[in-house]
């Protein structure tokens, strides 16, 4: 097994890579995954794409309990340090080699104000390259942008992208994103947490299958995809 990714509702993900557990945007509990208890979730690393409360979530609580390292931009890292959290800061376009793989921050079109109103810097996505060479692109909260084509040129094995609309790409732009990225597989997230971002993921998946060669994996909260 190269990796196992579990959708925990909204934009929260658990990624297991050769014995290392990563959490992404740990918004627990969230309306889509009330089963997720932040007091029992473990992590070695926590990746935070941007400063909004539904993405920072319980990062501080989990990081302190698990002695996990938070990987994020410099502004969020500085904010996390106020709470005694161990961090590694990066910025857009910059990468760093961790024991589980190489992580590069990519651009994202969004905001990033932190829960207390302070500046959360630039929102980001994560491009993770595993020791096996497989690449996972976590787009984060973003609108469509043309440089997704450049990210796709890296050779993406799995892309995880939002489809909810209103705050991020909606289904039509997410379909265009898949065409730019050309990943081998794609998982839709950040939809149907609330009525405002309700979407039919199966309908979107059928459009992707019809118009691209990408495998679409539609997960329910708590379900996993393993490679």
KEZA-82492 format. One line per field, with one value per residue: x, y, z of N, C-alpha, C in turn; residue in three letters. Coordinates in steps of 0.02 Angstrom, whole numbers, plus 32768, in hexadecimal, padded with zeros to 4 digits. Layout:
N
nX: X|...
nY: Y|...
nZ: Z|...
caX: X|...
caY: Y|...
caZ: Z|...
cX: X|...
cY: Y|...
cZ: Z|...
type: ALA|...
This chain:
227
nX: 802A|8021|7FE1|7F55|7EBF|7E46|7DA7|7D69|7CFA|7CBF|7D4C|7DA6|7E24|7E72|7F0F|7F6F|8012|8083|808B|8088|801E|7FBB|7F59|7EE4|7EA9|7E56|7DC0|7D5E|7CDC|7C84|7BF2|7BE0|7C21|7C08|7C32|7CB9|7D29|7D89|7DD5|7E02|7E42|7ED9|7F7A|8012|8040|7FF6|7FA2|7F7B|7F19|7EEB|7EB4|7E2E|7DA8|7D65|7DC6|7E43|7E0E|7E16|7E9F|7F02|7EE1|7EEB|7F6F|7FBA|7F95|7FC2|8045|8061|80A0|8078|8060|8066|8044|80B3|8076|8006|804D|8095|802A|7FFB|8065|8055|8004|8051|806D|80C1|810F|8129|8154|812B|812B|80CE|80F5|8167|81C0|81D8|8232|81ED|81E7|8182|8173|8185|814E|80FA|80C0|8036|7FE4|7F44|7EA2|7E53|7E1E|7E6D|7E5E|7E79|7E2A|7E23|7E21|7E9B|7F22|7F30|7F8B|7FB7|7F41|7F50|7F78|7FAB|802E|805F|80E6|8108|817A|8175|8162|80E4|8067|8005|7F88|7F45|7ECF|7E99|7E2F|7DF5|7DE0|7DCF|7E67|7EDD|7F5F|7F54|7F6A|7FF6|8014|7FDC|8035|8096|8073|7FFA|7FBE|7F52|7ED2|7E85|7DF9|7D92|7CDF|7C70|7C3F|7C0F|7C69|7CDA|7D1D|7C98|7C35|7C43|7CB8|7D0F|7D10|7D52|7DCB|7DF9|7E11|7E7D|7EDC|7EE7|7EEA|7F0B|7EAA|7E1D|7DD8|7D46|7D26|7CF1|7C67|7BB5|7BB7|7B6E|7ACD|7AE2|7B52|7B2C|7B39|7B2B|7B8C|7B9A|7B5E|7BB7|7C29|7C09|7C0C|7C94|7CCA|7C96|7CCF|7D59|7DF0|7E02|7DF9|7D71|7D55|7CDB|7CBF|7C6B|7C5D|7CD5|7CF8|7D7A|7E04|7E7A|7F21
nY: 7FC4|806B|80DF|8113|8167|81BD|8204|827A|82C7|8369|83CA|837D|8303|8263|8222|8198|8165|80F0|80CB|8149|81C7|8243|82D4|833C|83DE|83DC|83DF|83C0|838F|8383|83B5|8355|82E7|82B6|824E|8256|8266|82DD|82C2|8243|8230|8210|8251|826A|82D0|836D|83BC|845C|84B9|853E|85D1|85D1|85AB|8531|84E2|84F1|84C1|8443|8443|8477|843C|83B1|83A7|83CB|8367|82F2|830E|8337|8377|840F|843A|84C2|8569|85F7|865D|8620|85C1|8611|863F|85C7|85A5|85F5|85AD|8548|84E6|8472|8499|849D|8510|8543|858D|85C9|856B|853B|84AC|841B|8393|8313|8288|8236|825E|82D7|837B|83FA|84A0|84E0|855E|85A5|85E0|8642|8676|8699|86BD|86B0|8659|86B7|872E|875D|876C|86EA|86D3|8697|862C|857C|84E8|843A|83DC|833E|82D2|822C|81AD|8146|8187|81A9|8229|8299|830E|8388|83F8|8459|84E0|852F|8595|857B|857C|85A7|8575|84F8|84A0|849D|8462|83E7|83B8|8380|82FE|82B7|8244|8239|82AD|831B|8378|840B|8416|845E|84E0|858F|85B3|857B|8529|84F7|846D|8474|84C1|8471|8400|8434|844B|83C8|83A4|83F7|83CC|8342|82C8|821F|81EE|8233|8283|82C9|834E|83BB|83DC|83DE|83E6|8448|848C|84F6|84D4|8461|83D7|8364|82E5|826C|8285|82E6|8297|823F|8296|82B5|8237|8223|8288|8289|8228|8208|81AD|81AF|81BF|81B6|81D6|81AE|8205|81C7|815C|8108|8113|80B1|8093
nZ: 8000|7FD0|7FFC|8062|805F|80BA|80BD|812A|8130|80F8|80DC|811A|812C|813D|812A|810B|8106|80EF|817B|81B6|81F0|81AC|81C6|8176|8172|81F0|821B|8295|8308|826B|820C|81A9|81D4|825C|82A7|82BD|8338|8385|83F4|83EB|8375|8321|82F1|8294|8249|821C|819E|816A|8103|80FB|815A|8187|81F9|81E4|81B3|81F4|8269|82E3|82EE|8347|83C4|83A7|8378|83E9|8444|8402|83E8|8368|82CC|827F|81D9|8172|8130|8152|819E|81DC|8223|827E|82C9|82FF|8352|83C0|8410|843C|83DF|8377|82E0|822D|81B9|8113|806E|7FDD|7F4F|7F87|7FC2|802F|8076|80CF|8145|810F|808C|8003|8010|7FBF|7FBC|7F67|7F04|7F31|7F11|7F7A|8021|80C3|8148|81F7|8284|82EF|82AF|8283|820A|8195|8132|808B|803D|8019|7FB8|7FBE|7F7B|7F7C|7F75|7F75|7FB5|7F5C|7EE8|7EC0|7EB1|7F0D|7F06|7F66|7F5B|7FAF|7FEB|7F62|7ECE|7E1D|7DC1|7D41|7D4C|7D7E|7D1C|7D13|7D8E|7D74|7D16|7D61|7D70|7DB2|7E25|7E7D|7E95|7F05|7F12|7F29|7F12|7F34|7F17|7F26|7F9A|7F66|7ED2|7E69|7E27|7D96|7D7F|7DC7|7D79|7D0A|7D48|7D5E|7CDA|7CBF|7D1D|7D07|7D57|7D8F|7DE4|7E3C|7ECC|7F08|7F7C|8005|7FFB|8011|809C|80D7|80AA|8054|8008|7FC8|7F5C|7ED1|7ED1|7E8C|7E10|7DE0|7DDA|7D72|7D05|7D03|7CE7|7C69|7C1C|7C30|7C4E|7CCE|7D66|7DD5|7E7F|7EEC|7F8E|8027|80C4|8132|80E4|8082|800E|7FC0|7F8D
caX: 8000|8044|7FBE|7F0D|7EA2|7E03|7D84|7D4A|7CC7|7CD3|7D8D|7DD2|7E3D|7EA8|7F3A|7F9F|8049|80B8|808F|8082|7FDA|7FB2|7F16|7EE0|7E71|7E30|7D82|7D3B|7CB1|7C63|7BAF|7BE1|7C44|7C03|7C52|7D00|7D36|7DCD|7DF9|7E1C|7E66|7F22|7F9E|8059|8045|7FB6|7FA9|7F47|7F1D|7EE0|7EA4|7DE7|7D9A|7D50|7E01|7E6F|7DEA|7E33|7EE6|7F29|7ED2|7F06|7FB8|7FD6|7F8A|7FE8|8088|8065|80BA|804A|807F|803A|806B|80D7|8049|7FE1|807E|80A2|7FED|7FFA|809A|803B|7FE2|8081|806A|80FD|80FD|815A|8135|8141|8103|80B9|812A|819E|81B7|8204|8230|81DC|81F1|814E|8174|8195|8111|8100|8084|801F|7FB6|7EFC|7E7C|7E26|7E34|7E91|7E5A|7E78|7DED|7E21|7E22|7EDE|7F33|7F46|7FB7|7F9A|7F27|7F7C|7F6C|7FE6|8042|8087|8108|811B|81B9|8167|815C|809E|805B|7FC2|7F7B|7F0E|7EC6|7E81|7DF7|7E0D|7DBE|7DF5|7E9C|7EFD|7F9D|7F48|7F8A|803C|8014|7FCE|8070|80BF|805E|7FD4|7F9D|7F12|7EC1|7E4C|7DE5|7D4F|7CAC|7C34|7C28|7C05|7CA9|7D10|7D06|7C5C|7C3F|7C5A|7CFE|7D34|7D1A|7D88|7E09|7E0F|7E2C|7EBF|7F09|7EEC|7F01|7EF4|7E6D|7E09|7DA7|7D26|7D19|7CD8|7C24|7B7D|7BBD|7B33|7AA2|7B00|7B82|7B12|7B46|7B23|7BCF|7B95|7B51|7BF7|7C57|7BF7|7C25|7CDD|7CD8|7C83|7CF7|7DA0|7E07|7E11|7DCE|7D52|7D47|7CAD|7CBE|7C41|7C87|7CEC|7D11|7DC0|7E1E|7EBD|7F4B
caY: 8000|80AB|810E|810C|81A8|81B8|8245|8283|82FB|83AC|83C6|8357|82C5|823E|8204|816A|8158|80C5|80D0|818E|81E0|828B|82F0|8378|840A|83B2|83FF|838B|836A|83AD|839B|831B|82AF|82BF|8215|8263|8283|82F7|82A8|81FF|822F|8215|826C|827A|8312|838C|83EC|848E|84DD|8586|85E3|85D2|8580|84EF|84C0|84ED|8491|842E|8437|8486|8409|8370|83AC|83CA|8325|82BF|8328|8337|83B4|842F|8453|84F7|85A4|8616|8684|85F2|85A3|8640|8640|8587|85A5|8616|857A|8514|84B1|8467|84A8|84A8|853F|8547|85BE|85B4|8558|851D|8466|8402|834A|82F6|8240|8214|8275|831D|83A3|843D|84C9|84FB|8595|8598|861F|8640|86A1|8673|86DE|8680|865E|86F3|8769|876F|8759|86A5|86CC|867E|85E8|854F|84A1|8412|83A9|830F|829E|81F5|818B|811C|81B3|81BE|826F|82A8|8356|839F|843C|8488|8509|8558|859B|8563|85A7|8588|8553|84B2|847A|8493|8430|83A8|83A1|8359|82B8|82AE|8203|8246|82F2|8324|83BB|841F|841E|8477|8521|85C7|85C5|855B|8512|84CE|8432|8481|84D4|8437|83D6|8454|843F|8384|83A5|8417|83A4|82FF|8297|81DA|81E6|8271|827D|830A|835D|83FF|83E4|83C1|83EE|8471|8493|8528|84B5|841F|83C3|831E|82CE|8236|82A5|8303|8260|8226|82C7|82AD|81F8|822A|82BA|8281|81E3|8204|8185|81D7|819A|81DB|81B8|81C7|8213|818B|812A|8110|80FF|8096|8081
caZ: 8000|7FCF|8028|806D|806E|80D5|80C1|816B|812A|80E5|80BC|8147|8110|815F|80F8|8129|80D7|810B|81C3|81CC|81E9|81A1|81C5|814D|8182|821F|8233|82BA|82D9|823A|81FF|817B|81F4|82A4|82C8|82C7|837A|8387|842E|83DD|8334|8328|82B7|8299|8228|820B|8168|816B|80C3|8105|819E|8199|8231|81CF|819A|822F|8291|8323|82E3|8383|83F6|8392|8373|842C|8462|83DF|83D9|831F|82AC|824F|819C|815A|811D|818A|81C9|8206|8250|82B4|82F3|8323|8385|83FC|8439|844C|83AC|834E|829B|81F7|818B|80CE|8049|7F9B|7F22|7FAD|7FD7|8064|807C|8110|8143|80E8|8047|7FF4|800F|7FA2|7FC0|7F28|7F0D|7F33|7F0E|7FB3|8057|80F6|818A|822D|82AD|831A|8284|826D|81C5|818C|80F7|804D|803C|7FF3|7FAF|7FCC|7F4B|7FA3|7F4E|7FA1|7FA5|7F21|7EAD|7EB7|7EC4|7F24|7F06|7F90|7F40|7FE0|7FD4|7F2B|7E8F|7DE4|7DA7|7D07|7D5D|7D8E|7CE6|7D26|7DC3|7D53|7CF2|7D90|7D6C|7DEF|7E2D|7E9D|7EA5|7F32|7F01|7F3F|7EDE|7F55|7EFD|7F55|7FB9|7F3F|7E91|7E64|7DFD|7D52|7D81|7DDF|7D3E|7CE3|7D6E|7D4F|7C96|7CC2|7D47|7CEA|7D88|7D84|7E0A|7E5E|7F01|7F17|7FC3|8013|7FE1|8037|80E4|80E5|806F|8028|7FDA|7FB6|7F17|7EC0|7EBD|7E5B|7DD0|7DCC|7DC9|7D30|7CD5|7CFF|7CC5|7C22|7BF8|7C3D|7C5B|7D16|7D92|7E09|7EBC|7F17|7FD0|805D|80FE|8154|80B4|8070|7FCC|7FD0|7F53
cX: 802C|8024|7F75|7EF2|7E59|7DE4|7D5E|7D16|7CE5|7D17|7DBF|7DE4|7E6F|7ECF|7F6F|7FD3|807F|80C1|808C|803C|7FD9|7F68|7F18|7EA1|7E3F|7DF5|7D56|7D18|7C93|7C20|7BAD|7C00|7C44|7C22|7C9B|7D0B|7D7E|7DF6|7E17|7E43|7EB0|7F40|7FE8|8066|7FFE|7FC3|7F6E|7F4D|7F15|7EC0|7E5B|7DD8|7D85|7D89|7E37|7E50|7E0A|7E7E|7F10|7F20|7EF3|7F52|7FD8|7FCE|7FB7|8031|8094|8080|8086|8072|804F|8064|8087|80A9|8020|8010|808C|8067|7FEA|802C|8083|801A|8011|8082|80AB|80EA|8139|8138|8155|811A|80F9|80F5|8164|818D|81E8|81FB|8224|81E7|81BF|814E|8184|8154|811F|80BE|8074|7FEF|7F6E|7EDA|7E46|7E3B|7E58|7E90|7E53|7E3B|7DEA|7E25|7E66|7EED|7F4D|7F72|7F92|7F7D|7F52|7F5C|7FAC|7FF1|8073|80A4|8121|815D|81B1|8165|8115|8094|8011|7FBB|7F3D|7F03|7EB5|7E43|7E0F|7DDA|7DEA|7E2B|7EC4|7F3C|7F93|7F66|7FD4|8042|8009|800A|80A0|80AF|803A|7FB2|7F58|7F0A|7E83|7E36|7D9F|7D1F|7C6E|7C16|7C21|7C47|7CE5|7CF7|7CC4|7C68|7C5B|7CA4|7D2A|7D41|7D52|7DCB|7E24|7E2E|7E71|7EF1|7F18|7F07|7EE9|7EB2|7E5E|7DD4|7D89|7D1A|7CFB|7C95|7BF2|7B87|7B81|7B0B|7AC0|7B30|7B6D|7B1F|7B39|7B65|7BCD|7B87|7B91|7C27|7C48|7C0F|7C71|7CEE|7CC9|7CB4|7D43|7DB1|7E15|7DDF|7DB2|7D40|7D1B|7CA7|7C86|7C6F|7C96|7D06|7D57|7DCE|7E67|7EE1|7F8A
cY: 803E|80DD|80FA|814F|819E|81FE|8247|82BB|833F|83AA|839E|8313|82A5|8219|81D9|8157|8131|80D0|8116|81A6|822B|829C|8330|839E|83E9|83D6|83C9|83A9|839B|838E|835E|82DE|82B7|8286|8223|8288|829C|82DE|8263|81FB|823A|8233|8274|82BF|832B|83C1|841B|84B9|8529|8592|85DF|859C|853A|84C8|84BB|84BB|8484|8421|8442|844F|83C7|8371|83A9|8386|82EF|82D2|8326|8379|83CE|844C|8485|8532|85C7|863C|8657|85D0|85D1|8643|8600|8586|85C7|85E5|8540|84DA|84AE|8470|84A4|84D5|853B|8580|85A7|85A7|8536|84D6|8452|83B6|8336|82AB|821B|8229|82BF|8344|83E8|8461|84E6|8535|857C|85DC|861F|8676|8678|8695|86A9|868A|869C|8734|877E|8752|8711|869B|86B3|8638|85BC|850C|847C|83E0|837B|82D9|8269|81D6|8160|8145|81C8|8204|8279|82F4|8364|83E8|846F|84AC|8537|855F|857E|8594|8582|8562|850D|8485|846C|8460|83EB|838C|837A|830E|82A5|8269|820C|8291|82F1|836C|83CB|8425|8443|84B7|8553|85DE|85AC|854E|84ED|8495|8440|8495|849B|8406|83F2|844A|83F9|8380|83C5|83EB|835F|82CC|8251|81CD|8228|8260|82C2|8312|83A3|840B|83C3|83C0|8415|8477|84C3|850B|846E|8412|8378|8304|8297|8252|82C5|82CD|8245|8255|82BE|826D|81FD|8255|82B4|8237|81D8|81D7|81B3|81AB|81C6|81B6|81D5|81D6|81D2|8156|813C|80FA|80EC|8083|805E
cZ: 8000|7FFE|802E|8081|8082|80D8|8103|816A|811C|80C1|80E6|8129|813F|812A|811A|80F5|80FC|8156|81E0|81BE|81E3|81A7|819C|8161|81B3|8241|8253|82F7|82A7|8228|81D2|819C|823F|82CB|82DA|8309|837E|83C1|8421|839C|833F|82E9|82C7|827C|821A|81D7|8168|812C|80CB|8149|81B3|81CE|821F|81AE|81CF|8260|82D5|831D|8322|83B7|83E5|8390|83B9|844D|8444|83D4|838D|8305|827B|8216|817C|8143|815B|81B9|81F7|8238|828B|82E5|831D|835C|83C5|842C|844A|841C|8385|8305|826C|81C4|8146|80AD|8001|7F6D|7F45|7FC3|800D|8068|80C4|810D|8117|809F|8041|7FEC|7FF2|7FA8|7F7B|7F35|7F12|7F32|7F43|7FE4|808C|813A|81C1|825B|82D9|82F2|826D|8228|81C2|814E|80BA|8056|800E|7FE7|7FBF|7F94|7F6F|7F74|7F7D|7F8A|7F66|7EE0|7EA0|7ED2|7ED4|7F27|7F2E|7F80|7F76|7FC7|7F9D|7EF4|7E59|7DD1|7D72|7D17|7D78|7D57|7CF6|7D5E|7DA4|7D2E|7D1F|7D8B|7DAC|7DF1|7E4C|7EA9|7ED2|7F2C|7F1A|7F05|7EF8|7F3A|7F37|7F75|7F91|7EF9|7E99|7E34|7DB7|7D51|7D9B|7DA6|7D12|7D06|7D60|7D09|7C94|7CE6|7D28|7D1C|7D75|7DA9|7E2D|7E92|7F0C|7F62|7FC8|7FF0|8011|8082|80FE|80A4|803D|7FF6|7FC7|7F6B|7F0F|7EA5|7E89|7E15|7DB5|7DB5|7D84|7CF9|7CCC|7CD8|7C7A|7BFB|7C03|7C46|7CA5|7D3A|7DC9|7E44|7EE9|7F59|7FFB|8099|8125|8125|809C|8028|7FD8|7F90|7F6C
type: UNK|UNK|UNK|UNK|UNK|UNK|UNK|UNK|UNK|UNK|UNK|UNK|UNK|UNK|UNK|UNK|UNK|UNK|UNK|UNK|UNK|UNK|UNK|UNK|UNK|UNK|UNK|UNK|UNK|UNK|UNK|UNK|UNK|UNK|UNK|UNK|UNK|UNK|UNK|UNK|UNK|UNK|UNK|UNK|UNK|UNK|UNK|UNK|UNK|UNK|UNK|UNK|UNK|UNK|UNK|UNK|UNK|UNK|UNK|UNK|UNK|UNK|UNK|UNK|UNK|UNK|UNK|UNK|UNK|UNK|UNK|UNK|UNK|UNK|UNK|UNK|UNK|UNK|UNK|UNK|UNK|UNK|UNK|UNK|UNK|UNK|UNK|UNK|UNK|UNK|UNK|UNK|UNK|UNK|UNK|UNK|UNK|UNK|UNK|UNK|UNK|UNK|UNK|UNK|UNK|UNK|UNK|UNK|UNK|UNK|UNK|UNK|UNK|UNK|UNK|UNK|UNK|UNK|UNK|UNK|UNK|UNK|UNK|UNK|UNK|UNK|UNK|UNK|UNK|UNK|UNK|UNK|UNK|UNK|UNK|UNK|UNK|UNK|UNK|UNK|UNK|UNK|UNK|UNK|UNK|UNK|UNK|UNK|UNK|UNK|UNK|UNK|UNK|UNK|UNK|UNK|UNK|UNK|UNK|UNK|UNK|UNK|UNK|UNK|UNK|UNK|UNK|UNK|UNK|UNK|UNK|UNK|UNK|UNK|UNK|UNK|UNK|UNK|UNK|UNK|UNK|UNK|UNK|UNK|UNK|UNK|UNK|UNK|UNK|UNK|UNK|UNK|UNK|UNK|UNK|UNK|UNK|UNK|UNK|UNK|UNK|UNK|UNK|UNK|UNK|UNK|UNK|UNK|UNK|UNK|UNK|UNK|UNK|UNK|UNK|UNK|UNK|UNK|UNK|UNK|UNK|UNK|UNK|UNK|UNK|UNK|UNK
